[in-house]
Amino acid sequence: MTDRHEKRDFIADKLGEQRTAALEGGEAALRSKLVEARVAAKKTQADVAKVMGCPQSRISKLETGEMRRLPFVDAVKLARLYGLPLTFFSEAVR
């Protein structure tokens, strides 16, 4: 392999690491926002699950990151439940 290829691969690896770190940072920020909103609304995970029509464990998975994506429909429901604009959650992942 030439120096040029090695340099290209090194740069690609570094960019991949930066993208991964940015995504993980956004996910952590979103999880924090989910918990912050629920606590501010004085709701338990069980309260939220009942309104959302899902098991409490699903809310826990969203808040802990075990469930990595927040479906748009859920974001809309949560924003309404918490009395927040939908942008409250989207700001976390910018």
URZIRA-V650739 format. One line per field, one symbol per residue. ss: DSSP state (2 for helix, 1 for strand, 0 for the rest). phi: phi as a letter, one per 30 degrees, with the letter a starting at -180 (. if undefined). burial: 1 if it has 24 or more other C-alpha atoms within 12 Angstrom, else 0. A space follows every 10 residues. Layout:
BEGIN
ss: ???
phi: ???
burial: ???
END
This chain:
BEGIN
ss: 0022222222 2222222222 2222222222 2222222222 0000222222 2200022222 2222000000 0222222222 2200002222 2220
phi: .deddddddd dddddddddd dddddddddd eddddedddd dhccddeddd ddibdedddd dddcjdcdcc eeeddddded edicdededd ddcd
burial: 0000000000 0000000000 0000011111 1011101100 0000100110 0100000111 0110100011 0001100110 1100000110 0000
END
